[in-house]
């Protein structure tokens, strides 16, 4: 029997609007809220918003089930724990009716707007750290006579309308994997707002809370096998169940001027400083995910657990953790050696069925945020970072192979055409000269010398020979 909490949804108030309803949100924030509702700790519910036309698929699947769905926790014993999540009570698709979305955002009942719009969704230049005002989608969305299309216009205009109507501002709660994610969201929303209406950006900066957060739960894409499992085991038809690992973590800055659910009663760690936990997760878990994704695909592994159970990759990740941990400060309440040991176990769970393709998606956004901070921190202190550079080389080799094959689809990257176009046969550093991705690393011999050796070795020996040589700690690679 599938478990579920018994609560009366008709009595709930959609105090939280979530933009970007995908599997991760449904396995994480919505699951936390479902637990609070089940224990009668809140009467808030989620209302979802999709910004893209294809989000209608999610809306339609959930609407057919009264916005309930099954969370499938895949334990490492092979047991699948099934639980019905009921904390989302509705969803709008913005391109179909932007006015309804705006009405939801301006409703006084809406006190938190949360976001999972991907790491690359904030329109912040990695080279300047500023909002990219030249983006054509942003320029088009500045016309007040046209309906909103971007998340920035929806948020900025909704906050403007609330200000003008004397309605308290909602809190913007970013839940994407970004360093200082709340600060990034503030910079993006304020950057757009100032372009949209002079003075609005400054007002938002002074009057709207953007708490930082760290979120963690490995959540693969849903497969037909997940749907079949529910039909065969429970005789339940679920159009879009969510598979996930049992581990879940949420560290959240406690800055909510207009109130919040009692998140702490569901296990959320509330703190005044998220940064140590955020850096830990991004550099260690997400950085290791980049190693798994890119080396795994080079090795021909489809599934993450195949790669994570490879003894060579276990050693490589251990060596990467040795590089990454010293770049972190103290993380209160966390034993980092125990944390990384747990990571290896989580990655190796054969029942998660996560894919290396998912981990490698949009590496042009993820490598700079997950791996390069380790590289930059170590180079700044005169320390080697051979393994972190090897992860970069593995990604670059995948881009090079895609360029040679003329197949951009194998990169799973929104910048694939730009990445492939940057290769030059006569200059192995050409790819590194994009400051938006690599900063000034192409001008640092401490990076380029080992990078060139590693890339050459990877080309000549393939991934297996590369790993065998790399893991001997050959001095000539340093």
N, C-alpha and C positions, 0 to 999 in steps of 0.2 A: 504494500500500500504506500502511495506517495504521501509524505507528511506535509502538513500545512498548518499555519497559524489561523485560529478562528477569531476574526475580528470583523466588525460591521463596516464595510467600506462606504456605505451611504452616509456615515457620520464623519467621514474624513474631509479635511480641507487641503486642497492642493497648494500647500505653502511653499513647495519647492518646484521650480521649473527646471528641467534638465535639457540642455541643448547638446545633441549628439548621442541619441539613444542607440547604442550598439551592444555587443556582447559584454564588453568590459563593464560598462555602467550597470548592466543588469546583473552581473555576477558580484558587483562590489557595492556601490552606493545604495542601489535599490535593495540589495540583500540585507545590508545593515539596517535600513529603514524598516524592512519587513520584520526583522527581529524585534525592533522597538515596538512596532505596532502589535506584534504577537504577545508582548509582555505588558501591553497597555501603558507604555512609557511615553506615547505621543499620539496625537490625532492628525499629524501632518501626512500628506501623501505627495507622490511625485506626479507631475504632468510633463510629458515629453514633448520635445520639439525636434523635428528634422529639417535641416536647411537645404537639402538636396532633393531633386525630384525622385531619385531612387529610394529615398527614405520612406516613400509610400509603401514599399514592400514590407518594411518592418511594421509600420502603422497598421496595414491591412492584416498582417499575420496576428498581431496582438489584439486588434479590435475584434477579430473573429473569436477570440478566447476571453473576451471581457478584460483584456489587458493583463491577464494572468499568464504565467509561463513556468516551465519546469527548470530548476537549477539542478544539474547533474554533477555532483562532486565525485571525481574519479580518485578513489583511494589507491595507495600503492600496493594494496593487497588484492586489487582487482574488483573490489566491491564498489558499486556505484550507488551513492546515496542520493535519492531523488526528493526534492522539496519544491512545493509550489510557492512562487513569489507573487504577491498580490499588491505591492506597494505603489505600482504605477496605475493611475486611474484614468488616463486619457493621453492622447498624443495628437499634435497638429503637424502638418507638413507645410512649411512656410511658403514654398512656391505656389501651392494650391490656394492659400488664403492668408496672405501676410497680415491682413487686418485682424484675424482671429488670434494670431500669435501676438500681435501688439496688444490686443485687449487682455490677453493672459499676463503679459509682462507688466502691464500698467495696473492690473487688479491689486488693490491694497492687500488682498490675501497672500499675494506672492511676496515672500520675504527673503528667499534665497534663489538665485539662479546659478545652477552649477553647469560645468562645461567639461565635455570630453570631445574635443574637436581635432585631436591629433597634435603631435609635437610641432608639425609644420603649419598648423592652422592659424597662427597668431600674427602673421604678416610682419614679423620683426626681422630686420636685417641682421644676420649673424656677424657681419663685419662692422656695422655701425652701432648696433643695439637699439636702433630707432625704428619707429613705425614707417613702413614703406608707403609713402603717400602716392607714389607714381604707379602703383599697381592698377591696371585698367579696371579691375572689379571695384576697387576702392573709389576711383574717380567717378565711375558710373553711379555708385551708391551715394554720392554727395548731393545729388539732385533731389531736393525735398519734394518735388512734384511727382517723383517716381516712387513706387513702393520699395521698402527695404529688401535687400537680398543677402547681405553679409551679416554675420553675427555681430560685427561692430556697429553697424547701423541700427540693428534691432536693439542692442543694449543701450547705445548712446541716446537714441530717440526715446526709448521707453523711460530712461532716467530723466531726460529733459521734460517729458510730459508729466512724470510724477512730481518733479520739482515744481513745475508751473501750477500743478493742481494741489500742491501742499500735501502730497502723499510721501511718506518716508521712503528713502531709497532702499532698494533691495541690496543684499550682499551678493557679490559675484565670487563664486567658489570654484576655482579652477582645479580640475582633477586629472590633468594631463601630465605626462612624464617630462617635466621641464625643470631645470634649476630655477628656484625662486618663482614657481609657476604663478603664484598670486601677483607677484611684482610684474611678471611678463604680461599677465592679463590686464593689469592696471595700465601699463605703458601702451598696450594695444588699444584698449577702449578709450583712454584719454587722448591718444594720438588721433584716432578717428574723430572723436567728439570735437576736438579743437578745430579740425578742418570743416566739420559739419556746421558748427555754430560757435563762433569765437566766444571764448569765456566758458563754454560748457565743459571743456576738458579740465580746466582748472577747478571748476565746481565739483566735478566728479572726483578728482584727485583728493579734494578736501573733505568730501561728504560720503564717499562710498567705500565700504570695506572690501578688500580683496585678500582674504586669508590665504596663506601658503599651505600646501598640503603634500603629503607623500602617500601614494596609493600603491598597493601591490596585491596582485592575484593573477597567476598565469591562467589565461582564458583563451583557448583556441577558437577557431571558427567552428560553427555548427556543421555537422555532416549528416548525410542521410542515415548513417549508422546510428547516430544519436536518436533520430526520430524513430527508426525501426526498433531500437532497444525499448523505447517507451511503449510502442504499440505491442511488441511481443511480450514484454514483461508485465506491463500494467494495463494493457488494453486502453491506452491513453493516446489520443492524437494531439500532438503539439506541433504547430507549424514551425516554431522557432525556439526550441529549448536551448539552454546555455550550458555547455560543458565547462568545467573548471577544476582546478586543483583544490584540495581542502584548505590549504594555507591561505590566509587573508590578513592584510594589515592596512591600517589607515592611521596616519599621524597628521593632526590637523591643528593649525594655529587658531586659538580660541578668540576670534574677533568677529562677532556677530551682533552689531548694534541693535538690530530689530528682532533678535531672538533666533533660536534654533531648536531642533529636537535634542533630546538628551543623548547625544551620540555616544558619550562615554559609557552609558549603560549597555551599549551593544559591543563594547570593547575598543572603541576608537580612543587613541591616545591623544588627548588634548594638551597642547604645549604652547609656550610663548615663543619658541624657536624651533622651526621645522628643519632648518638648514642641515644640521648634522645627520638626521635620518634621511633626508632627501639626497644628500651627496652619497651616503652609504648605498642607498638603493640604486641610484642612477649609475654610479661608477662601478659597483660590484655586480649587482644582478643584471642590469641592462647592458653594462659593458661586456659581461660574460655571454649574454644573449647574442651580442654581435659576433663574438668569437664562434659560438655554436652555429649561428645562421650562415655565416660566410664560409667557414671551413667545412661545415656540414654539406653545403651545396657543392663546394669544390670536390668533396669526397664522394658525392653521389648519394648522400643520405637524404631521404625525404623527411623523416621524422626526427624531432629533436632528441628523443631518448636514444635513438641509434647512435647519434654523435656523442651524447652525454655519457654513454656507457663505454665509449672507446677509451682505452687506457691512455692513449696519447693525448686525447682531449682533456681527460681528467687532470693529467699532469700540466697541460698548458693552462687550464683554468686556474689550477693551484698557483702556478707561477704568476699568472696575471693578478690574482688576489694579493700576492706578495708585493707586487708593484702598486696596486691600488690602495691597499689599507694604509700605508704611511702617508698618503695624500689627504687622508681624512683626519679631522680632529677627534676628540673624544665624542662618542655617541652615547649619551646617558642611558644606562640600563641595558646596553647591548654588549655582549661578548662577540667581537668581530670574528674570531676564529670559529666560534660555534655557529655564527650567522652564515659564514661561507661554507661550512660543512653541510649545513641545512640546505643551502642553495644547490650544492652538488646532488643531494638526494632528491630535491624537487625537480631538477632538470632531468634526472634519470628515470623518473616515474614513467613506466611504459604504458600506463593506462590514460595518460593525459592526451596522447595522440596529437600533440602540437607539431607544427611543421616548421622546418628551417626557412621555408619561403616567407612565412609570417614574420619570423624574427628579422629577416633580412630586408623586409619592406621599408622603403623610404630611408635607406641608410644615409643618404645625403643630409637628412635631418638628424638622424640618430647618432651617427659616428661623432659629429662635432659636439653633441651634448653628453654622450655617455663615455666615449673612449678618449677623445682629445683632451678633456680636462685632466685625466691621469697623465697623459703625455706632457702637457704644458706644466703641470705642477712639478713633475720629476725633473724636466729639463731646467726649470727655473732654479732648482737646488743642485744642479750638476749631477743628477742621478740618471742611470740608464733606464730605459723603458722598452727593452727589446720585444717583450711579448705584446705590449700595447701597440707598438709599431707594426708587429707582425699581423695583428688584427686588421689594421689599416691596409697593409699590403694584400691581405686576402680579399678585402672588398675591392681594392683597385684591380686585382687580377680578374675578378668576376666581371668588372666593367670592361676590362680589356678584351676578355673572351667574348662578351656580348657585342663589342664593337667589331671584332674580327668576324663574328658570325652574322652580323647585321640583324641581330634579334634583340630588340630592346625589351621585349616582354619578359625575358628571363631576369631582368633587374628588379622588377616590382617597385619602381621608383618614379615618382612624379617628375623628377628632373632627368630621367633617362636620356632624352635626346641631347640635353646640354652636357651631361657627363660624358657620353660617347664622343661628342664633338670635340671635347677638350683633349683627347689623346693625340699625340704626335709621335710618329715612329722614330724621329730623330731627337726626341727630348723626353726622357722618362720623368722629368720633374714638371712637365707642362700641366699634368692633371692636378698637381698640388698648388698651382698658382691662382686658384680661385679663393680670394680672401674671405668670401662669404662662407666657405666651408672650412678652410685650413688656416685662416689668419695669415701669419707670416712664417709658417713652418717651412715653406719652400726656401727660405733664406737662412735657415738655421742648420749648419753642418751637423750638429749633434743629432738632428732628426734625419736629414737627407742622406748622410753617409750610411747608417744602418738600413734605412729604408731602401736605398738602391740595391744594396747587397741582398736584402731579403726578397725584393721583387725579382731580382735576377735568379736567385735560388729557387723561388717558387715556379718561375717559368721553366727552368731547366730540369727540375726533379719532380714536379707535380706535388700535390698536397701531401701525399704519404712520405715521399722522400724529404720534403720540406720539414715536416714535423719531426721526422727522425733526426735530421741534422740540427734543427733549432733546439730540440730538447736535450741535446748533448751539451748545451751551453758553449758551443764553439766560440772561442775568443775572437776569431776573425770576423764574426758577424757584428760585433759591438762597434 
